[in-house]
Amino acid sequence: ANGLAALGAQVSLCGALGMDPAGDTLIAACQSSGIDTRAVGRSEKWTTARKLRAVAQHQQLLRLDWERQGTVSTEEVESLVQHLAAEAPPQVIILSDYGKGFLGPETVQALISTGRQFGVPVLVDPKSPDLSVYRGASVVTPNRRELAAMAGGSVPAVDDPGYVDLARAQVAQAGIDALVITLGEHGVLVVPEHGEACPIRSTSQEVYD
């Protein structure tokens, strides 16, 4: 959200935070970046995820996470989404699924349906190994490991022609427009439902972390 706002986009977040200092910090950071948070709910029954990275001499040693996973009901999500209804329809909807309980299958499908009604693309960063959860989305962006899980565990090498065939089969089965597979140092592979797959190479950098 912060990256999009920095590029000049008008961003509205929808999610669930706890009534805790970490939630206060996140809301304040959003406000300072001009990110709309009126569709962000807060409740004593939710916990704001918090991550602490321990770094020594520019090298990350470990990360500590504090979180309590729990399900946010479809009704609660719908109530939060309604806070955005007074504004003009969005130009794009992004579902960033971390598997923490907010984006359940029913909620995902409701939001994808809303995007289709508006005639805008719905982009999904997935967590579920079942790609059909995101049926009807415009673009789903798994990484190599996530695609392997979706395909049942065994996949060809990235440079094998069978890799594109496997990805296209996933596109067809899930009823989505395209997969954009992130490949780390190898860049990105765009596999549409129809037409040629498009590899986008990256320029590798030597990094210490």
N, C-alpha and C positions, 0 to 999 in steps of 0.2 A: 504493500500500500504506500509506503514511504517513497519507494522508487518511482512508482507511477505518479505520485503527487509532485515529486521533484521534476518529472518530465512535463508537468503542466496539466495533467489530467485532474478532473474533479472526481475524487474517490470517496465512496461511502462504504464503511465497514459494517458487517453484520456478524455478530458472534456473542459469546457468553463469557463474562468475567466474574470473578469473585468480588466480594466486598472486602478487599484486602489491600495492603500497601502496593503490591505488585500491580493490581488493577488500576490504582490511582496513578502510578507511574506511567502505565501504558496509555491511559486516557490523556494524560498531560502531554505525552510525546506526540500523540495523534493531533491534539489541538494545536501544538506548536508547528506542526507540518501542514495544517489546513485540511486535515482528514476528518470527514463527517462521521461522528460516532453515535448519532441518535438511535441507530438500530443495534447498538451494542447493549445487551442486557447485563444487569448485575444482580447477584443474589448471594445470600449467605450460604446456600446449598452448593454453590459452584466455587471452584478454586482457580485462581489465575495461575497458569503454568509459569514457572520461574526457572531459569537456567543460569548456572554460574560456571564460567570457564576459568580454570587455574592455569596461568601462563608464567613461565620462567624463561628469561633471556629470549623472548620472542617466540618461544615454542610452547604450544598448548600441551599441557600434561594430562588433563582430565576435564570432564564436564560433569557437574552435578545437577540433577533435575529434581525439582519439587513439583509434583502434580498429583491430582486425584481424578482419575478417569471416571466419568459418569455420563449417563445419557440425558440429553436435553430433549424433551418430548417434541413431537411434531407440532403440537399446538403452541408450545412456547416459541419455537422457531418461527412459525407463521405469524405469531403476534409481533415478533421483532421485525420481520420483513415488512409488515404493514406500516411501520414507521417510515419506510421509504416511499410509500404509495403516493404521497402528496406531491412528490417531485416528478419531473418529466421522466419518461422511461429511459433506462440506461442504454448506452451504446454497446456495452459488453458486460457480461456477467462472468466473474471468475470464482470458481469453487476450489478452494485450497483445502484438501481433505487430509488431515493429520491423524484420522482415526481416533479422535479424543471424545467422540460422543455427540458432537453438534450436527454433523452431516450424516444422519442415518439414511438408509436407502429411500425411504418415503420422502424425506426432505429433499434429497438430491433430485429425485424425479419431479417433484413439485417445482423446484427452481429451474430445471431444464425445460419443463413445460412452459413456465413463465417466459423464459428467454425465447422460446419458439413463438409464443403468442406475440411478443414484442417484435419479432423478426430480427433479433440480435444474436450474435454468436455467444455460445456458452463454452468457456474454456475450463478444463478440469485438470488439476494436479492431483492424481489419484492416490489412494491408499489401499482400497479394497483389491484383493487379488481376483475378484469377480468383475470383469470389465462390463458385464451386462448391467451392473448397478448404475453405470453412467450412460445407459442407452439413450440415444437421441442428442447427445452432446455434439458440439461442433468439433472440438479438438480435445484430445486427452493426451497428457504428457508424462508417460511413465519413463523411468530410467531402465537400464538394462536388467537389473535385478527384478524390478516390478513387472516388466514384460515377461520375464521367464516364469514368474509365479502365475501370471495370467494364462500363460500357455501350458502350464502343467509341469514346469520345472526344467525341461531339457530343450535348449534352443541352439541353432547353429551359431558359428562365429559371426561377428558383425559383418565381415567382408565376404561371407558366403551368400550367394544369391538366394539361398533358402531362407535367410533371415528376413528379407523383404517379403517373401511369400508368406511366411508365418505371421508377420505383422499385418499384412493385408487381410489374411484370414481372420485375424482378431477384429479388424475394422468391420468386416462384413458381418461377422457373428454378433457384434455389439451394436450395430446400427448407428455408428458414429461417422463423421465426415472424414476424419484423419487422425492418425497417431503422430505425435511429434516426440520421438524417442531421444532422450538425452543420453549421450555416450561418453561423458567425462572428457578426457583428453582427445577423443576422436570426434568431438563436435556433436552434431544433431542430425538425425535422420527423419525426414518428413515423409510419411507414407499415407497418401490420400486414398480414398475409396476407389477413385478412378484416376487414371493417368500415371505418369512415371513417379517413382520415388525420388526424392531429392536429398542427397547428402549435403550438409553444410559443415565444412571442415573448420576446425578451430586452430588457432596458433598456440601451440603448447608453450607454457612458461615454466621456468624452473622456480619452484616455490618451496619454502621450508615447512609450510603448514597447509 
